[in-house]
């Protein structure tokens, strides 16, 4: 009887806990390069970034295009700041790394380990529109592409 009651409680609690779990996603997105001819992908990336709220900054890594930090959301105790690193991977793929941080009112800063749904909705549409205007089309993350291939 006692064991049955335990199983019943677990069966009721697990779905509620699963519904409260965050929708996590990796902190990068891939873009397919669909431009014709001898096009400098790095110039396309710079032009796309110029259409967004970010600004390109100098970086020590010569193959990466980095941006400054932009505050995308303000809460009472902290604000969310985001910077980007964009890396062309060969001639046909561009990977955008998103670096979100929580900066607390005390001055401390903590990296957010994954993309929350709300943050994705704040950042990705703007990036997608700017990149598509330059011939770079979003193909998502590897997790999203795997899910699409499994679902058919």
C-alpha positions as CSV (number, residue, x, y, z in Angstrom):
1,X,0.0,0.0,0.0
2,X,2.7,2.4,1.0
3,X,4.8,1.6,-2.1
4,X,1.7,2.1,-4.4
5,X,1.2,5.5,-2.8
6,X,4.8,6.5,-3.5
7,X,4.5,5.5,-7.2
8,X,1.3,7.4,-7.5
9,X,2.9,10.6,-6.1
10,X,5.9,10.2,-8.4
11,X,3.6,9.7,-11.4
12,X,1.8,12.9,-10.5
13,X,4.9,15.0,-9.8
14,X,7.1,14.0,-12.7
15,X,4.9,15.5,-15.5
16,X,4.7,18.8,-13.5
17,X,8.4,18.9,-13.1
18,X,9.0,18.2,-16.8
19,X,6.6,21.0,-17.7
20,X,8.6,23.4,-15.6
21,X,12.0,22.5,-17.2
22,X,13.5,25.2,-19.4
23,X,13.7,24.8,-23.1
24,X,17.5,24.7,-23.5
25,X,19.4,25.2,-26.6
26,X,23.1,25.5,-27.4
27,X,24.7,29.0,-27.6
28,X,25.3,29.0,-31.3
29,X,23.5,29.0,-34.6
30,X,24.7,28.0,-38.1
31,X,24.0,29.8,-41.3
32,X,24.4,28.5,-44.8
33,X,26.2,30.7,-47.3
34,X,24.0,30.9,-50.5
35,X,25.7,33.6,-52.5
36,X,27.0,33.2,-56.1
37,X,30.5,33.9,-57.4
38,X,33.6,34.9,-55.5
39,X,32.0,36.6,-52.5
40,X,34.0,37.5,-49.4
41,X,32.0,35.9,-46.6
42,X,33.7,38.0,-44.0
43,X,32.5,41.2,-45.8
44,X,29.0,39.7,-45.9
45,X,29.2,39.1,-42.2
46,X,30.4,42.6,-41.4
47,X,27.6,44.1,-43.6
48,X,25.0,41.9,-41.7
49,X,26.3,43.0,-38.3
50,X,26.1,46.6,-39.4
51,X,22.3,46.1,-39.8
52,X,22.0,45.0,-36.1
53,X,22.5,46.7,-32.8
54,X,26.0,45.2,-32.4
55,X,29.2,46.7,-33.6
56,X,32.3,44.8,-34.9
57,X,35.3,45.1,-32.6
58,X,38.9,44.0,-33.0
59,X,39.8,40.6,-31.7
60,X,43.0,38.6,-31.3
61,X,41.7,35.7,-33.3
62,X,42.1,36.6,-37.0
63,X,39.5,34.1,-38.3
64,X,36.7,35.3,-36.0
65,X,34.6,38.5,-36.2
66,X,33.7,39.7,-32.7
67,X,31.2,42.3,-31.6
68,X,30.8,44.5,-28.6
69,X,28.5,43.7,-25.7
70,X,24.9,44.9,-25.9
71,X,22.4,45.0,-23.1
72,X,19.3,43.1,-24.4
73,X,17.2,43.0,-21.2
74,X,17.1,44.7,-17.9
75,X,15.7,43.2,-14.7
76,X,15.7,44.5,-11.2
77,X,18.7,42.7,-9.9
78,X,20.6,42.1,-13.1
79,X,20.7,42.9,-16.8
80,X,21.5,40.5,-19.6
81,X,24.4,41.5,-21.9
82,X,25.2,39.7,-25.1
83,X,28.2,39.7,-27.4
84,X,28.7,37.6,-30.6
85,X,31.6,35.8,-32.3
86,X,31.0,34.9,-35.9
87,X,33.3,32.3,-37.5
88,X,33.2,31.3,-41.2
89,X,33.7,27.5,-41.4
90,X,34.9,26.9,-44.9
91,X,33.1,28.5,-47.8
92,X,29.6,27.3,-47.1
93,X,28.9,27.6,-43.4
94,X,29.0,30.4,-40.8
95,X,28.7,29.8,-37.1
96,X,27.4,32.5,-34.8
97,X,28.4,32.0,-31.1
98,X,26.2,33.9,-28.7
99,X,27.8,34.9,-25.3
100,X,25.0,35.9,-22.9
101,X,25.9,37.1,-19.4
102,X,23.9,38.2,-16.4
103,X,25.5,41.3,-14.9
104,X,24.2,41.8,-11.4
105,X,23.8,45.1,-9.6
106,X,26.8,44.2,-7.5
107,X,29.0,44.2,-10.6
108,X,29.5,40.5,-10.7
109,X,29.0,38.7,-14.0
110,X,27.9,35.2,-14.8
111,X,27.8,33.4,-18.1
112,X,24.4,31.9,-19.0
113,X,25.1,28.2,-19.9
114,X,22.3,27.8,-22.5
115,X,19.9,29.8,-24.7
116,X,16.6,30.3,-22.9
117,X,13.5,30.6,-25.1
118,X,12.8,34.2,-24.3
119,X,16.4,35.2,-25.0
120,X,16.3,33.4,-28.4
121,X,13.2,35.3,-29.3
122,X,14.9,38.6,-28.4
123,X,18.1,38.0,-30.4
124,X,17.6,35.5,-33.2
125,X,15.0,37.2,-35.4
126,X,17.1,40.3,-35.7
127,X,20.3,38.3,-36.6
128,X,18.3,36.1,-39.0
129,X,16.9,39.0,-40.9
130,X,20.3,40.8,-41.2
131,X,22.1,37.6,-42.3
132,X,19.5,36.7,-44.8
133,X,19.7,40.1,-46.4
134,X,23.4,39.2,-47.1
135,X,22.7,35.7,-48.5
136,X,23.4,33.8,-45.3
137,X,20.4,31.6,-44.3
138,X,19.7,30.2,-40.9
139,X,20.0,26.4,-40.6
140,X,19.8,26.3,-36.8
141,X,22.0,24.4,-34.4
142,X,23.1,20.8,-34.7
143,X,20.4,19.8,-32.2
144,X,17.7,21.4,-34.3
145,X,19.0,19.8,-37.5
146,X,19.1,16.4,-35.8
147,X,15.6,16.7,-34.6
148,X,14.3,17.7,-38.0
149,X,16.0,14.7,-39.6
150,X,14.5,12.4,-37.0
151,X,11.0,13.8,-37.4
152,X,11.1,13.4,-41.1
